[in-house]
Amino acid sequence: VGKAYYDPDYYKYELGTTIDFRDEDAAGRYFEYGVEAGGYSRDTASQLCFDVGDASYDLVMTLNFGNYYGELEQRVLLFVNGTPFGEIRSEEPVLINKEVIEEDGMIRLKFEYPDASTNAVQGWNGATYLRAIWFNELTIDRAQ
């Protein structure tokens, strides 16, 4: 993510583009923290950053994600530029009001995982790092 400090276009995002987070370049480009190669969450939160340019429109974000531990309940809480949006579900569109988008068009999406667990707790192996979900695809577009 250090490249963002040198390249003003680093977080540029074209509205309507679907990002596949299983592509390591995508995960590395937009995630500020809390994700590993393959789009797997790590720890109790992940944050993505997007520069959508024009901040004068309401937007809709749709995120497709999977539960890392299958049947274990895994809540995902969304914050947009620090504003709480509540619990989200995979593939359910979320309206992002233009009032929470920064004037320069920056959007920081923070996902918190209050039910994150470890492989050790789940009896898979001895790994003790926290996991919750894996990110598949994300799209942000203008609201209709």
FENZI-V571455 format. One line per field, one symbol per residue. ss: DSSP state (H for helix, E for strand, - for the rest). phi: phi as a letter, one per 20 degrees, with the letter a starting at -180 (. if undefined). Layout:
ss=???
phi=???
This chain:
ss=-HHHH------E-----EEE---HHHHHHHEEE-EE---EE---EEEEEEE-------EEEEEEEEE--------EEEEE--EEEEEE-----EEE-HHH-----EEEEEEE----EEHHHH-------EE-EEEEEEEEEE--
phi=.gggfddfegegcegnfeeeffegfffffeeeanbcgnnefbnebccdccdemfdecfccdccdbdegdmffgcfcddcdlnefdnfdcgmefdfdfgfeefgenecdddddcfdgccfffemeaefdffcbcceeccccbffe
